[in-house]
Amino acid sequence: MCEDCGCQEANEKALTEINFKRHRGVLQGHHHEHSHEHAHEHTHNHGHHEESAKKTRTIEVKLNVLAENDRWAKLNREWLQERGVVTLNFISSPGSGKTFLLEKTLSAIKNELRVAVLVGDQETENDARRLRQAEVPTKQINTHSACHLDAQLVSASLKEIVAPGTQVLFIENVGNLVCPAAFDLGEDFKVALLSTTEGEDKPIKYPVLFHGARLIILTKMDLEPHLEWDLQKCIGYIRQVNADAPILPLSAKTGAGMAEWLNFIKKLVQEKSSAR
Amino acid sequence: MHEMAATESLIRQIKSVMRENQVTEVKSVHVCVGAFSGFMKESLEFCFSVLREGTGLEKTALVIDTEPLELLCEECGETSSPNEVMFVTCAACHSTKVKILRGNSFTITGMEV
């Protein structure tokens, strides 16, 4: 899992030399090759038991189940860091305003910063079509049956849309508050979105995401006067699971709060380029 | 659900360990699922029962241990386990400035072959 959101680091020894082809749900008759330098020291015989006619033994293992995803995420992260690309993974419920926020962000920022966008949905090119209006490199990834983007899917698209000189990569994940939080993509950090129409208590209902996010954006603030929604209450719930992440309330529709958001992005770009 | 993707990954890793250790039969696989890992025990059991078909693991039992969320408080130094996972706060001083020590991973811990 992701080093950015505080989860355990991938077991470095696990599966580092193995290449797998991706076969969704078809694991039999699986072709792959792996180097024989693959570390064996993470498994070893524990002992022998003789029970009836068969010997059973226990092999001790300590493998992170998501090690394969973490391996791809590490490769993505290294590739993006080498090129100085600020990479943000947007995660939220479907309909909370990720695409609209990105549309407004891209049109505001594209003349100042070089950006690219990856967007994940189960099906359709609808979001990519909307985002392409901004005329920045954009790619749609269709996950079909999967409810989240994973690092291998992202990896396949990076070279295609992250041209030399790209300063920011926005990754719009599949709309889902649960699953995407478990899959590191190689991003700098996760950005969680929460809209006013979703109520105040999502952060405690979905703590894995809201604890792991390093920025939380509250969207559709223009609807606040029409709803029984309390900003301070929402902030309180966020702070129960996340002490430090900045919280940016905004309305992409009216522009309220957008200046702070754009400045936040520019600051990330400045920090990344001065760190190189 | 994402337990499907994780179970696919789990099965590939089981097969890899089997190859490394030259075993053809796995009686049981032990995994440890953290309370804050984002994975649900029941969903994993269901996914494993479905995805193991045709992989040679049809008779393999999946034994799931769970691990509670354990936090180290950066303010008072105490370690604690919140009763409710949604409260990622120190049980001693209620600070939210905490570091997760255990409970946010999903690991394979052993195999009986």
Boltz contact constraints between the chains, C-beta under 6 A:
constraints:
  - contact:
      token1: [A, 6]
      token2: [B, 100]
      max_distance: 6.0
  - contact:
      token1: [A, 7]
      token2: [B, 104]
      max_distance: 6.0
  - contact:
      token1: [A, 8]
      token2: [B, 105]
      max_distance: 6.0
  - contact:
      token1: [A, 27]
      token2: [B, 11]
      max_distance: 6.0
  - contact:
      token1: [A, 27]
      token2: [B, 55]
      max_distance: 6.0
  - contact:
      token1: [A, 28]
      token2: [B, 54]
      max_distance: 6.0
  - contact:
      token1: [A, 28]
      token2: [B, 55]
      max_distance: 6.0
  - contact:
      token1: [A, 40]
      token2: [B, 20]
      max_distance: 6.0
  - contact:
      token1: [A, 43]
      token2: [B, 17]
      max_distance: 6.0
  - contact:
      token1: [A, 56]
      token2: [B, 112]
      max_distance: 6.0
  - contact:
      token1: [A, 58]
      token2: [B, 110]
      max_distance: 6.0
  - contact:
      token1: [A, 58]
      token2: [B, 112]
      max_distance: 6.0
  - contact:
      token1: [A, 59]
      token2: [B, 21]
      max_distance: 6.0
  - contact:
      token1: [A, 59]
      token2: [B, 111]
      max_distance: 6.0
  - contact:
      token1: [A, 60]
      token2: [B, 110]
      max_distance: 6.0
  - contact:
      token1: [A, 61]
      token2: [B, 17]
      max_distance: 6.0
  - contact:
      token1: [A, 61]
      token2: [B, 108]
      max_distance: 6.0
  - contact:
      token1: [A, 61]
      token2: [B, 110]
      max_distance: 6.0
  - contact:
      token1: [A, 63]
      token2: [B, 13]
      max_distance: 6.0
  - contact:
      token1: [A, 63]
      token2: [B, 108]
      max_distance: 6.0
  - contact:
      token1: [A, 64]
      token2: [B, 107]
      max_distance: 6.0
  - contact:
      token1: [A, 65]
      token2: [B, 6]
      max_distance: 6.0
  - contact:
      token1: [A, 65]
      token2: [B, 9]
      max_distance: 6.0
  - contact:
      token1: [A, 65]
      token2: [B, 10]
      max_distance: 6.0
  - contact:
      token1: [A, 65]
      token2: [B, 106]
      max_distance: 6.0
  - contact:
      token1: [A, 68]
      token2: [B, 9]
      max_distance: 6.0
  - contact:
      token1: [A, 148]
      token2: [B, 2]
      max_distance: 6.0
  - contact:
      token1: [A, 179]
      token2: [B, 2]
      max_distance: 6.0
  - contact:
      token1: [A, 181]
      token2: [B, 38]
      max_distance: 6.0
  - contact:
      token1: [A, 182]
      token2: [B, 2]
      max_distance: 6.0
  - contact:
      token1: [A, 182]
      token2: [B, 38]
      max_distance: 6.0
  - contact:
      token1: [A, 204]
      token2: [B, 86]
      max_distance: 6.0
  - contact:
      token1: [A, 207]
      token2: [B, 86]
      max_distance: 6.0
  - contact:
      token1: [A, 208]
      token2: [B, 38]
      max_distance: 6.0
  - contact:
      token1: [A, 211]
      token2: [B, 88]
      max_distance: 6.0
  - contact:
      token1: [A, 239]
      token2: [B, 96]
      max_distance: 6.0
  - contact:
      token1: [A, 241]
      token2: [B, 88]
      max_distance: 6.0
  - contact:
      token1: [A, 243]
      token2: [B, 96]
      max_distance: 6.0
  - contact:
      token1: [A, 243]
      token2: [B, 97]
      max_distance: 6.0
